[in-house]
Amino acid sequence: MTKDTRSDSFTAAAFDEGGLLASLPVFTIDRNFVIDRANAAAKALGSATSENVVGADVFQFCVEGRRDSLREVLLATLQGASIPKYEWVGPTKKAWLHTTPRRDIKGEITGIICVAQQMPDQYRDETERVAQDLTQLIDTANAPIFGIDADGLVNEWNQTAARITGYSKEEVIGQDLVENFITDEYKQSVGNVLDAALTGVEASNFEFPLYTKGGNRVQVLLNATTRRDAVGGITGVVGVGKDITELDQYRSDLEAERVLLAARVDERTLDLRKANFELERANRLKDEFLASMSHELRTPLNTVLGMSEALAEGAYGSLNEDQRLNLELIHESGTHLLSLINDILDLSKIEAGRLELDKSNVRITDLCESSIRIVRQAAASKDLEFSYHASLDVDTVEVDARRMKQALVNLLSNAVKFTPKGRAFGLMVSTTRDPNEKTSGELEFRVWDKGIGISAEDIQKLFTPFRQLDFGLSREHEGTGLGLMITRQLVELHEGSVTLESDIGVGTTVTLRLPVRMAPISFDDQTTSPPGGEASPPEPPGASGARILLAEDNENNIRTYAGYLKRKGFEVDVAMNGSLAVEAALRNPPDLILMDIQMPKMDGLQATTELRKVSGLDHVPIIALTALVMPGDRERCIAAGATAYLKKPVPLRKLVETINHELLAGRDDPNVE
C-alpha cells in the first residue's frame, strides 16, 4: 500500500461518522488555505457548524497573534514537510496540530490534511503558569528588558526599564521604540540593530544613549535577541540592556586624560620627530655617499686589478721573479681593499633590509672546496696544517652560493688570521637528520683552529659591527671587524644560525648551521684534504675574430679592457658614451657589447634600451660592466635589456669567460654575475 493510499484511507476513516477515527478532529484545506472538508470533531473544536467551516479561510479560526506562524507551518507543508506538533490557538481553545501534505494520484501536492489533538486542561494550565512566571521574572529582573513586535512597536517593558527611563509600561506599550525614545543621532544605528535581529542576526554589547522622561542622558549596553514562535517563525525582538552611564562617564574622563597626555607627549616629542627626520636624511645621504664612493673606488681599482692580472699573465711580455712578486703584492693589496669596500656595502644592504638572496641547489663539496681554495695561499704562507672532513647524507643544499661562500671564506680567513704560524685549522662538514621529519635535517659547517682563542666575555663583542678585540695603534691583525657580523646575518637570512666556542690559548670553533632537505646521495662519506698544487684552470676558449663594442668613458679602463681583449683574439671598437655606442653599433653591428652604465650624455641604461629597439641589434648580447652595485642596480640593468651583469672590478679571466658564454648562449641566461 502506498503512502498516498494510506493517507486516503486515513482521511476516509476520519470522515466516516461511525468510524473508529471519527473522534479525531480532522479537516483538509486546499492550496489557498480554504477549508474544503471537516469532520464533526473538527467543527466542535472550532465551535463552528458545517455551514461556517467548509469554504472558510482557515486563519479565521486562529487568534490574530498566531496567524503568521500558522502560515509558515502551512507553507512548509505545501513544500512537502510534515509538521508533527504545532501549538494552534483558537478563539476559545488550544490544540496540537499535525499537518501532512495531501497528494493526488500522480503524487502532486493538492492541499493539506490537518489532524488536531486537543491540549489537556492540565497542560494548558501549566503552560499558562510558566508563561505567567516568565512574565513576572522579566518584569522584576534587575536589568532593563523590553520587547518589540515585527513592526518595531513595544510589547514588553519591565519595571527596571521603567525606573531607568522614567516612562511607565502604559506609556510605551504600542509605541515605536526607535522613533519615540532613541536620540536622533542614534536612530539609524539602533534601528539597524533591531532590523537585523528581526531577520535572525542577533547583536551583543551594542552601546547607545537614550534620554529619560526627565531629560537626563542614560548610556545603555544592549543585547538584542530574536524572538521566535513554536515553529521557528520570527515574531519580534527581546532586548536586554544594562545601564552603563557611570562606566561611560569614567571612560569619558579617561579619554579626556588620554587626550591631555597625548598633547603633552606630542609637545615633548617634537624634537624627537625633528631628530628622526634628520636621521632619515642622514641615512639617505649615507646611501648616496656609499653609492658614489663605491663607484669612485671601484673604477680605479678596476684598472689596478685588471692591469696587474694582465701583466701577471704575461699579456704584455714575460716578467722576472721580482716583477712577478711585486705584481702579486699589488694585486693582493687591491683585492684586500675591494673586500673592505664590499664588507661596508654588504653591511649597509643588510641593515636596510635590501639584501636579497639568489638561491639555487648548490653541491656542498663544491661550495667547501671553492672556499678553501681562496684561503689556501694565506694558510701556506704561515705553514698552517689544514684538515678537511665531510660526512654527508645529502649532495646539495639550497642556498645563495655566492653569499654562503662569502660566509665560509670569512670564517676560514679568521681561522688563518688568528692561528699562529705552524699550528693547525680545519673545516668539518656534516648532516644530521631530524628524528621527527625524515625528509628534513641540518647541515653543519664547523671551522676550528688551534689559535689564540677568545675569552668568554669578549665573544659577544665579535658580533658587533666595526668591533675588534685587537684594536689600538699596536694591533697585529688587519680588518674592519665586520666579517663575523655579516656572516651571522647572511646565515640568518638562510634561516640558519651561527655559534662560537673558544678558550684562551687553546683555539676557537665557529659552527654554522643551515636547514636542509634530506635525500640520499650517490657517493660515500669522504675525508679529503684541500685542493692543492693543482694547475691553474684552463684558459677559456677564445672567440677568435668576434667584434666587441666597448662603451666606456674611463680611459684607464679602456686601456685595460681593450688591450687585454685584443691580445685574446677579439676585435674591439670603443665608444666614450652611450650616444656614441648607439651610433657605433648602427654603423658596424658588433657580436657583443660591453656597456658601462655611468657615462656622460647618454648613460648605459638608456643606450641599452635604445639598442634593443633596433631590428638586428635586439638579440646582440650586452654585458653591463659597472661599478654600480647598490640594491636594485642589477635588476635595472637586466630590465633595460642587458643579458649579463658584472661588477667592477671584474677579473679579466672572468670577463673573457662571460664574453664566451654570452656569445655561445645568446640571451638564454640573464643571471651571470
Secondary structure as UniProt FT lines:
FT   HELIX           3..15
FT   TURN            17..18
FT   TURN            20..23
FT   STRAND          26..30
FT   TURN            31..32
FT   STRAND          34..38
FT   HELIX           40..45
FT   TURN            46..47
FT   HELIX           50..53
FT   TURN            54..55
FT   HELIX           58..61
FT   HELIX           64..66
FT   HELIX           67..78
FT   TURN            79..80
FT   STRAND          83..89
FT   STRAND          94..103
FT   TURN            105..106
FT   STRAND          109..118
FT   HELIX           121..140
FT   STRAND          145..149
FT   TURN            150..151
FT   STRAND          153..157
FT   HELIX           159..165
FT   HELIX           169..172
FT   TURN            173..174
FT   HELIX           177..181
FT   HELIX           184..197
FT   TURN            198..200
FT   STRAND          203..211
FT   TURN            213..214
FT   STRAND          217..228
FT   TURN            230..231
FT   STRAND          234..243
FT   HELIX           245..268
FT   HELIX           270..312
FT   TURN            313..316
FT   HELIX           321..351
FT   TURN            352..353
FT   STRAND          360..363
FT   HELIX           364..381
FT   TURN            382..383
FT   STRAND          385..391
FT   STRAND          396..399
FT   HELIX           401..417
FT   TURN            421..422
FT   STRAND          424..433
FT   TURN            435..436
FT   TURN            438..439
FT   STRAND          440..449
FT   HELIX           456..459
FT   HELIX           460..463
FT   TURN            465..466
FT   TURN            473..474
FT   HELIX           483..493
FT   TURN            494..495
FT   STRAND          497..503
FT   TURN            504..506
FT   STRAND          507..517
FT   STRAND          526..528
FT   TURN            544..545
FT   STRAND          547..551
FT   HELIX           555..567
FT   TURN            568..569
FT   STRAND          571..575
FT   HELIX           578..587
FT   STRAND          592..595
FT   HELIX           604..612
FT   TURN            615..619
FT   STRAND          622..626
FT   TURN            631..632
FT   HELIX           633..640
FT   STRAND          644..647
FT   HELIX           652..665
FT   TURN            666..667
FT   TURN            670..671
//
